[in-house]
């Protein structure tokens, strides 16, 4: 029996060394999960014996189980590198069609763009949902970036974009200009008090200019109020505001901006200028408003307090990045980042039931039990760390110690066979 026991021990020790060697070989493999060898003893069954005097008949390898503890996360310079901090696996497929090819799961976040703009790792495509205007749409599918318009632009006042919020301080000591004596003329600076300009954008991202001209007028009493209010307290400061688009004065009555005696806009002030829509092929844009809310009339120099313009010029695609919830953003030279998709994470009732498939991937089997999916950082899933990778969870020091132990295990079993051989030789030499 000693030969059988020793041989089984050699086989077990050899398997253990194989597993340790594989762990050490992959100690620098991103997303790799270490394994351990699990053994059980062997006995020959007997029904006759009333007292157990059996010796075991050796050892067997019952499993090589993977250990899915979190690996260390290290930063990189690649914005498409993604590490999962916590539970979950990336879902990847071997085909770039929805639900096409082989489905696999991975913790390796070394992603890059292929020539068609798909986000890939080792020939497999990262899966998630496309986003349109920041909302997930359609079915889960391989994420593709190349469908994004490389010249993305948005007009001022378009859906989801403001017009122009523009506030000033108009000098309260400015002289009144009589429009009868000096009718407004944008080319004659003596016919208005101050001017300022702002840029806005059309549907194609072309830049246009709107100019405003402030002309102080004589105070008036506005509006009709109860006789109990002294008229002297109702004097308001009046300013006529003219505007031009791309240097062309817009015809019509000027906007009237009015300030009370505390230098604040009154309830009777016309605080907005409406810029009409342009339907021309070369510079089309929607109608939008210029809003002067927040403007004041205090003593001191004329100044622009704030200017916020909606829309943006055309920008070229420069790359992608991800946030902690797995939203993938396209980045453009105009400073705009646009959400284009969101990856999904999967988890399993028994992750050790997954089958390793090489390439840092696992395949689903029924042993893995029920599977769940959710956005990163939700539903029990981990968060995504962009520009980072999860290192192998192999403890190299521990593996080297285990290797020494496995070596002794192998040597001891070899010694068992050697001793049994010596005993057999002694018996054969009996006369």
C-alpha positions, 0 to 999 in steps of 0.5 A: 500500500505504501507505493500507492499512498506515496504515488498519490502524494506525489501527484497531489504535491505536483498539482499543488506546485502547478497551482503555486507556479501558475499563481506566481507566473500571474502575480503581475497579471491585471485582474488575476485571481489566485487559486489554491489546491484542495485535497481530501483523503482516500479510504478503501471501504469495508463492511466486515471490520468491527474495529477500524484498523484501516490505514488510508490509501492516499490523497486526492485533489478534489478542487483547484478553487479561485480566491476572489479577494480584492486586488490592490488598485494602482493608478495609470495614465490611460483614462480608459483603464478601469478598476472595480473597487468592490463586487462585480465583473465587467461583461464582455462578448466576443462579438460586437453585435448585441448579445452576440458571440461568447459571453464572458466576465472579467475583472481586467480593466485594461480597455482601449479603443479599436479601429471601429471605436469599440471599447475592447480588452484582449479582443472582447467587447465591453458591454453596457448601455448607450446614452442619449442626452444623458439617458440610457437607451436601448438594450445592453450592447458593446459600447462604441465611441466612433458613432459620436459626432467629432464636430459636436456643437450646440446652439445658444438657446437650444433645448437644454441650453440657456440663452445669455444671462448678462448683468451689469452695473450702470454708473448712477452718475452717468449723464442723461442723453436726450434722444431728440437732441442726439438720436441713437447711432451705434457709430456715434459714441456720444449718442449712448452711454455704454456698450458691451458685447457677447458671443453666441453660437448657431446650430453649426457651432459658428460664433456670432456677436450680439452688441448692446448699447445703453443710453441713459434717459431722463427719470420718469414716474412709473407706473400709476399707483395709489394717490397715497404714495408720494410722487417723489418716491416713484422717480425711476432711472431709465435706460434705453437698450439697443442691440445689434447682431453681427454688427447689424442694428436690430430695428424696433423700439429699444428695451427699457431698463429701469432702476429704483432709487436704491439702484435695483431693477424695478418691477416695471423694467424690461429685463430681457431682449429677445433675439429672433430665430435665424432660419438661414442655411448658413447660420441657423439658430433658435430664438433665445433671450438675453436676460439682464436680471441682477443688473444694478445702477450704483456709482462707479465705473460701468462694468459687466458683473457676469455673463453666462452664454448657453451653447458651445462652438464645434469641438473635435473628439479627443478621448473618453473617460469614466466616472465612479458609476461607470458612465463613459464620457466623450471629451471634446476640444471645446471643453464639453464632456458628453455622456455616451454610455454606461457599463454594467456590472454582474455578480453571482450567488457563487462566484467560484462556480465561474469557469476560467477561460483564459485571457483574464475571463470567466464563463458562466456555469449553472454552478455559479447560481443566480446572477444579478446586474446593476450600475456600478456603485449601486445594487451591491456592486462596486464602484469604478476607478478610472485611470486605474487597474486592479492588480493580481491578488497573488501574495508572492511572499506567501506563495514562495513559502507555500512552494517550500512546503509543497517541495517538502510535501513532494520530497516526503512522499518520494521518501515514502516510496523509497522506504517501501522499496527498501522494505520490499528489497529486504523481503526479496533478499530473505533466504 
